[in-house]
Amino acid sequence: MDVGMFMVFASYGWNDCSDNIVWEEEIRLARMAADRGFDCLWSAEHHFNDYSFIPDNINLMTYMTAICPDIDVGTAAVILPWHSPLRVAENIAVLDMLSNGRVRFGMGRGLARREFEAFQIPMDESRGRFDEAAPMIVEALKTGFIEGSGKFYKQPRTEIRPRPQHDFNGRFYAVAGSEDSINSAAKIGAHQVMFADRPWEMRVPMVELGRKLHRKYHSTEPPEIMLTEFCICGSEKDNLEEEARNYQGKFVESNFHHYEFLGQHFKNAKGYDGYRQKAAILKESGVEGAVAGFMEAASWGTPDKILRGLEKRRKLLGDFELNVAFRFGGTPMEVSERSLKLFADEVLPVLQSW
């Protein structure tokens, strides 16, 4: 199994924690993960808010590939509607050259209304923009040329320089939380990226749909899905359930706030049918119900408990890649370090043997 570490860069849940301290500590954890045998460092893209503030994850990964030369780097994800497809293709090509082919390029279409509004791009355009931009960029990184003639991106055929130096097959990822996004990911042959936010039994139909669509579009077996989650790991003497309920609960609370799941805008947002249903469920269950569902899905507890949970998940979903965050929801740095070290020592070697 391939196992990465997810860099979130969040200050939600901390009192008086400066942005530079958040960045210093997150990078410190990433260096620890690289030294302890994780396969990839991943980073989100988010803007303007303490939920997560990493406005340029390609830039970040250019730095990480220099200070951590023996681990892959990935974007989970670059939010395509907020960027020029040409510039994304150029920047990924540069990063992949500098890293000697260690980049995993993950794409998403975005979900937070506040971020779309700040970029002055209507959320209603997100699906159309993603579905135009993604295949343009994929083709550019495969062939060295980008072009497009769609509604949003009329791009004359242009050569990417420096030319892509390495084969990108198998290195495309796409966040796939709705049926439309799963279809889009399958069309470009990407690994589906899903987050631990509900019991995994609820994910089975969508996972199987993605595999079916990949076979339809490409007549090949689909790449493994990647599951991203938020982990608390410790020994029997630690108050693990209390810690998980506290810090994972704070993360769920920040998720509610950032994405405004209790608001009304998903009712009318074009292309967000899956999230409209999720918002309705969350309004009914409330934060407490959402936290309970999150804790059922996410990994927390002793190494043995975490391994048993992941083994059960593997039997349910088949083989998958894993992407784990250790700092979120106000988790103190000492708890994040403890979780990462114990996970690396006792969980990671077993997973990588699967």
Backbone torsions as a table, in degrees:
resi	resn	phi	psi	omega
1	MET	NA	139.0	176.5
2	ASP	-89.4	128.6	-175.2
3	VAL	-128.9	122.9	178.5
4	GLY	-113.2	171.0	172.9
5	MET	-114.8	134.7	-173.8
6	PHE	-100.3	123.6	179.3
7	MET	-96.9	120.9	-172.2
8	VAL	-105.3	-38.1	-178.7
9	PHE	57.3	65.0	-178.7
10	ALA	-121.9	145.8	173.7
11	SER	-118.6	2.7	177.9
12	TYR	-61.5	128.1	-180.0
13	GLY	100.0	-12.4	175.5
14	TRP	-101.5	143.7	175.0
15	ASN	-96.7	126.2	174.2
16	ASP	56.3	42.2	175.8
17	CYS	-100.5	116.7	-174.9
18	SER	-72.4	156.4	-178.8
19	ASP	-60.6	-40.4	-177.6
20	ASN	-67.5	-32.6	175.9
21	ILE	-66.7	-41.9	176.6
22	VAL	-56.4	-46.4	-178.6
23	TRP	-67.5	-43.3	179.8
24	GLU	-60.3	-43.5	-176.6
25	GLU	-72.4	-37.7	178.9
26	GLU	-64.9	-42.1	178.4
27	ILE	-66.7	-36.1	175.4
28	ARG	-60.8	-43.5	177.1
29	LEU	-63.1	-40.2	-179.7
30	ALA	-62.4	-40.3	178.9
31	ARG	-66.1	-37.1	175.8
32	MET	-62.5	-43.4	179.9
33	ALA	-62.7	-41.4	178.8
34	ALA	-63.1	-40.1	-178.6
35	ASP	-71.7	-22.0	-174.4
36	ARG	-103.7	12.2	168.1
37	GLY	99.3	7.7	173.8
38	PHE	-63.4	156.2	-174.4
39	ASP	-88.5	-26.2	-173.8
40	CYS	-155.7	147.1	168.6
41	LEU	-104.0	126.5	-179.1
42	TRP	-116.0	154.7	174.9
43	SER	-143.8	142.6	173.3
44	ALA	-75.9	170.6	164.5
45	GLU	-121.4	118.4	173.8
46	HIS	-146.3	159.7	-171.5
47	HIS	-135.6	147.8	158.6
48	PHE	74.2	-0.7	-167.7
49	ASN	-145.2	151.0	-178.9
50	ASP	-71.7	-4.7	171.6
51	TYR	-58.5	-40.3	178.4
52	SER	-177.7	132.2	179.2
53	PHE	-135.0	88.8	174.1
54	ILE	-135.1	83.2	-172.1
55	PRO	-71.9	-15.9	-177.4
56	ASP	-143.6	85.8	-175.9
57	ASN	-75.6	-21.2	174.1
58	ILE	-68.1	-43.5	177.1
59	ASN	-60.3	-46.4	178.1
60	LEU	-57.0	-45.9	-175.8
61	MET	-70.7	-22.3	172.0
62	THR	-64.3	-39.9	176.2
63	TYR	-68.7	-44.6	-176.2
64	MET	-65.4	-36.1	-179.3
65	THR	-67.4	-24.5	177.3
66	ALA	-79.2	-41.3	-176.3
67	ILE	-87.0	-15.0	178.0
68	CYS	-128.5	77.9	-169.7
69	PRO	-76.1	-3.7	-174.2
70	ASP	-116.9	24.2	-179.8
71	ILE	-140.9	147.2	176.4
72	ASP	-69.4	160.1	175.3
73	VAL	-128.7	144.0	-176.3
74	GLY	-144.0	155.7	176.4
75	THR	-106.9	126.0	-179.0
76	ALA	-137.8	64.2	16.7
77	ALA	-150.3	168.9	164.9
78	VAL	-79.6	124.8	-177.4
79	ILE	-86.2	101.8	-167.7
80	LEU	-62.1	-37.8	-179.0
81	PRO	-61.6	-15.9	-178.7
82	TRP	-94.4	4.7	-172.9
83	HIS	-136.4	158.6	169.6
84	SER	-75.8	126.7	178.2
85	PRO	-57.3	-37.9	179.1
86	LEU	-60.8	-46.0	-178.2
87	ARG	-67.4	-37.8	177.8
88	VAL	-62.5	-46.5	-179.3
89	ALA	-60.6	-44.5	178.4
90	GLU	-60.5	-48.4	-175.4
91	ASN	-66.1	-38.8	177.6
92	ILE	-68.0	-38.5	177.8
93	ALA	-61.6	-41.5	177.8
94	VAL	-64.3	-48.6	-179.6
95	LEU	-59.4	-40.7	-178.8
96	ASP	-68.1	-35.4	176.3
97	MET	-65.9	-47.1	-178.1
98	LEU	-65.1	-31.0	-177.9
99	SER	-92.2	0.2	-179.3
100	ASN	60.0	46.5	173.2
101	GLY	80.7	26.3	-177.0
102	ARG	-100.0	10.1	-174.9
103	VAL	-89.7	135.9	167.6
104	ARG	-113.6	117.8	-171.7
105	PHE	-97.0	109.2	177.5
106	GLY	-104.6	140.0	-176.5
107	MET	-123.3	152.2	174.6
108	GLY	-148.7	170.5	-179.2
109	ARG	-111.3	-8.0	176.3
110	GLY	90.6	152.2	-174.7
111	LEU	-139.8	-19.9	-173.6
112	ALA	-89.9	121.6	-179.5
113	ARG	-59.7	-39.4	-176.8
114	ARG	-62.2	-33.9	178.9
115	GLU	-72.8	-43.8	176.7
116	PHE	-59.6	-42.2	-178.7
117	GLU	-64.3	-40.0	179.2
118	ALA	-65.1	-35.2	177.0
119	PHE	-82.9	-3.0	179.1
120	GLN	58.4	41.4	176.6
121	ILE	-122.5	123.8	-179.4
122	PRO	-63.8	135.6	175.4
123	MET	-57.5	-32.0	-179.0
124	ASP	-59.7	-20.6	-178.9
125	GLU	-91.1	-3.9	-170.4
126	SER	-61.9	-43.4	-179.0
127	ARG	-64.8	-47.0	-179.6
128	GLY	-61.8	-42.6	179.8
129	ARG	-65.4	-44.2	179.4
130	PHE	-62.3	-47.0	-174.7
131	ASP	-68.2	-21.4	171.6
132	GLU	-82.9	-46.7	-171.5
133	ALA	-71.0	-41.8	-173.3
134	ALA	-58.1	-53.0	-179.7
135	PRO	-65.9	-29.3	175.6
136	MET	-61.5	-46.3	-177.5
137	ILE	-70.2	-42.6	177.9
138	VAL	-57.7	-46.3	179.8
139	GLU	-64.5	-39.5	179.7
140	ALA	-62.6	-41.1	-178.2
141	LEU	-75.3	-19.8	176.4
142	LYS	-86.8	-38.2	-171.0
143	THR	-109.6	-20.8	-176.1
144	GLY	90.2	3.7	178.8
145	PHE	-131.5	142.0	178.0
146	ILE	-123.2	140.2	174.7
147	GLU	-158.0	158.8	179.5
148	GLY	-166.0	150.3	179.8
149	SER	-139.3	33.9	-177.4
150	GLY	-87.1	-171.7	-178.9
151	LYS	-64.7	-38.3	-172.7
152	PHE	-100.3	-31.0	-173.7
153	TYR	-129.3	98.9	176.1
154	LYS	-98.5	90.6	-172.0
155	GLN	-108.7	113.0	172.8
156	PRO	-59.6	149.5	179.6
157	ARG	-57.4	122.2	-174.2
158	THR	-137.0	138.6	178.7
159	GLU	-82.7	138.1	176.2
160	ILE	-86.9	123.0	176.4
161	ARG	-129.0	130.5	0.4
162	PRO	-64.7	145.7	180.0
163	ARG	-62.5	144.0	174.1
164	PRO	-54.4	131.1	-172.1
165	GLN	-99.2	-17.3	-172.1
166	HIS	-132.4	154.0	179.4
167	ASP	-68.6	124.9	-178.6
168	PHE	-91.7	-2.1	179.8
169	ASN	-57.0	131.5	-178.8
170	GLY	85.1	-1.1	-176.3
171	ARG	-114.7	17.5	175.1
172	PHE	-103.0	136.1	180.0
173	TYR	-131.8	149.3	177.9
174	ALA	-145.2	130.6	176.6
175	VAL	-64.2	129.0	-173.0
176	ALA	-136.3	85.6	-179.3
177	GLY	-105.6	-6.2	179.9
178	SER	-132.4	166.0	-178.7
179	GLU	-61.3	-40.6	178.3
180	ASP	-62.5	-42.7	-179.5
181	SER	-67.9	-35.8	176.3
182	ILE	-63.2	-40.7	177.5
183	ASN	-64.0	-42.7	179.5
184	SER	-64.0	-42.7	178.6
185	ALA	-62.2	-41.5	-179.4
186	ALA	-64.9	-38.9	-178.6
187	LYS	-60.8	-38.2	-178.0
188	ILE	-93.5	4.5	175.9
189	GLY	72.7	27.3	-174.6
190	ALA	-89.4	155.4	166.7
191	HIS	-64.4	132.1	171.8
192	GLN	-72.0	135.6	176.0
193	VAL	-112.5	122.0	179.7
194	MET	-127.2	153.5	-177.3
195	PHE	-111.1	147.4	179.5
196	ALA	-77.2	88.7	179.7
197	ASP	-130.4	3.0	179.1
198	ARG	-160.0	161.9	179.4
199	PRO	-54.3	139.4	-171.9
200	TRP	-67.2	-23.7	175.8
201	GLU	-57.2	-31.5	179.8
202	MET	-72.3	-17.8	-177.7
203	ARG	-88.4	-18.0	-172.2
204	VAL	-53.6	-48.6	-178.1
205	PRO	-59.2	-39.2	-179.1
206	MET	-71.0	-38.8	177.3
207	VAL	-61.2	-46.3	-179.8
208	GLU	-66.5	-35.9	176.5
209	LEU	-61.1	-44.8	179.5
210	GLY	-60.2	-41.9	178.9
211	ARG	-65.7	-41.3	179.2
212	LYS	-63.1	-43.8	-178.6
213	LEU	-67.9	-38.1	177.6
214	HIS	-60.4	-45.9	178.7
215	ARG	-61.2	-38.3	179.3
216	LYS	-63.6	-45.4	-174.3
217	TYR	-79.9	-29.3	-170.4
218	HIS	-122.6	-11.8	-178.4
219	SER	56.1	32.5	175.7
220	THR	-134.0	165.6	175.8
221	GLU	-71.8	140.4	-175.7
222	PRO	-72.0	153.5	173.4
223	PRO	-69.1	160.7	179.1
224	GLU	-64.1	144.5	172.5
225	ILE	-71.7	158.3	173.5
226	MET	-117.1	126.9	-179.0
227	LEU	-106.6	125.2	-177.3
228	THR	-108.9	132.4	-176.7
229	GLU	-148.7	178.1	-169.6
230	PHE	-127.3	113.9	-161.5
231	CYS	-114.8	138.3	166.8
232	ILE	-118.5	120.7	-177.5
233	CYS	-128.0	138.4	-179.7
234	GLY	-164.6	-173.5	-179.7
235	SER	-98.4	175.2	-178.3
236	GLU	-58.7	-29.2	-176.2
237	LYS	-77.3	-14.8	179.5
238	ASP	-83.4	153.6	178.9
239	ASN	-84.6	71.4	-166.2
240	LEU	-70.0	-41.8	-180.0
241	GLU	-66.6	-39.9	177.8
242	GLU	-64.3	-43.0	178.2
243	GLU	-63.0	-46.0	-179.2
244	ALA	-61.9	-44.3	179.5
245	ARG	-63.8	-35.3	-179.7
246	ASN	-71.5	-57.4	-171.0
247	TYR	-80.5	-41.9	174.1
248	GLN	-66.6	-34.7	175.8
249	GLY	-63.6	-41.6	176.8
250	LYS	-63.1	-37.1	178.0
251	PHE	-65.0	-43.7	177.6
252	VAL	-59.4	-42.8	177.9
253	GLU	-59.6	-43.7	179.2
254	SER	-65.8	-33.8	177.6
255	ASN	-64.8	-44.9	175.4
256	PHE	-55.9	-46.5	-175.3
257	HIS	-67.9	-48.4	-174.2
258	HIS	-65.4	-43.8	-176.6
259	TYR	-91.5	-2.5	176.1
260	GLU	54.9	47.3	-177.1
261	PHE	-65.6	-20.2	178.1
262	LEU	-91.3	2.0	177.4
263	GLY	-82.0	-173.5	-175.5
264	GLN	-106.3	-8.0	-167.6
265	HIS	-69.1	-23.8	179.2
266	PHE	-67.5	-20.1	178.1
267	LYS	-61.0	-33.8	-174.5
268	ASN	-112.4	-6.1	-177.2
269	ALA	-71.3	123.3	-178.1
270	LYS	-70.4	131.0	175.8
271	GLY	86.4	10.2	-177.6
272	TYR	-120.6	38.2	-177.4
273	ASP	-59.0	-42.7	-179.4
274	GLY	-62.3	-38.9	-179.4
275	TYR	-77.6	-25.6	173.2
276	ARG	-62.4	-42.3	178.0
277	GLN	-67.0	-42.0	179.1
278	LYS	-61.8	-43.3	179.6
279	ALA	-60.5	-40.0	179.1
280	ALA	-64.2	-40.7	178.7
281	ILE	-65.0	-43.2	-178.4
282	LEU	-66.2	-36.5	177.5
283	LYS	-63.8	-35.5	-179.2
284	GLU	-75.0	-42.3	-175.8
285	SER	-83.5	-27.0	-177.3
286	GLY	74.7	179.4	-176.9
287	VAL	-63.3	-40.9	-178.2
288	GLU	-61.6	-42.8	177.9
289	GLY	-65.6	-38.8	178.5
290	ALA	-65.8	-39.6	178.4
291	VAL	-64.1	-42.1	178.9
292	ALA	-61.1	-43.4	178.0
293	GLY	-65.6	-38.5	178.8
294	PHE	-63.8	-46.1	-178.7
295	MET	-66.5	-28.0	176.5
296	GLU	-70.0	-31.7	-177.0
297	ALA	-87.4	-38.6	-170.8
298	ALA	-82.2	162.0	178.4
299	SER	-89.0	126.7	173.7
300	TRP	-156.5	153.7	178.3
301	GLY	118.3	-158.5	178.6
302	THR	-72.9	162.1	175.6
303	PRO	-53.4	-40.4	-179.5
304	ASP	-64.5	-43.5	178.5
305	LYS	-62.7	-42.0	179.9
306	ILE	-64.0	-44.1	180.0
307	LEU	-63.5	-40.7	178.7
308	ARG	-64.4	-38.7	177.6
309	GLY	-65.8	-40.8	179.9
310	LEU	-71.4	-33.7	175.7
311	GLU	-64.1	-42.5	176.9
312	LYS	-62.7	-41.1	179.8
313	ARG	-64.3	-39.2	179.8
314	ARG	-64.6	-39.4	177.5
315	LYS	-64.5	-32.2	-178.6
316	LEU	-77.8	-43.5	-170.3
317	LEU	-107.1	-11.6	-171.6
318	GLY	86.4	-174.3	-178.5
319	ASP	-63.8	145.6	179.6
320	PHE	-151.3	163.3	168.0
321	GLU	-92.7	155.0	-177.5
322	LEU	-124.8	142.2	179.5
323	ASN	-134.7	117.7	-166.8
324	VAL	-120.1	127.7	172.0
325	ALA	-98.4	141.4	179.4
326	PHE	-118.3	-5.5	-178.6
327	ARG	-130.2	112.2	-173.6
328	PHE	-170.6	161.1	171.1
329	GLY	55.5	31.0	179.5
330	GLY	81.0	14.1	178.6
331	THR	-60.0	123.7	177.0
332	PRO	-61.6	148.9	-177.0
333	MET	-58.1	-36.6	-179.3
334	GLU	-65.4	-32.8	177.0
335	VAL	-72.7	-41.5	177.8
336	SER	-60.9	-44.9	179.3
337	GLU	-64.2	-43.4	178.7
338	ARG	-59.5	-46.3	-178.9
339	SER	-61.6	-46.6	-178.1
340	LEU	-63.3	-46.8	-176.7
341	LYS	-63.9	-45.5	-178.1
342	LEU	-68.3	-39.7	176.2
343	PHE	-60.0	-45.8	-178.8
344	ALA	-64.7	-36.7	-176.7
345	ASP	-76.6	-39.5	-167.8
346	GLU	-118.2	-20.8	-179.4
347	VAL	-101.8	-47.6	-174.2
348	LEU	-56.2	-47.0	-178.9
349	PRO	-61.1	-35.6	178.8
350	VAL	-68.4	-46.0	-179.9
351	LEU	-60.3	-43.6	-177.5
352	GLN	-69.7	-14.5	175.7
353	SER	-86.3	-13.3	-178.8
354	TRP	-71.5	NA	NA
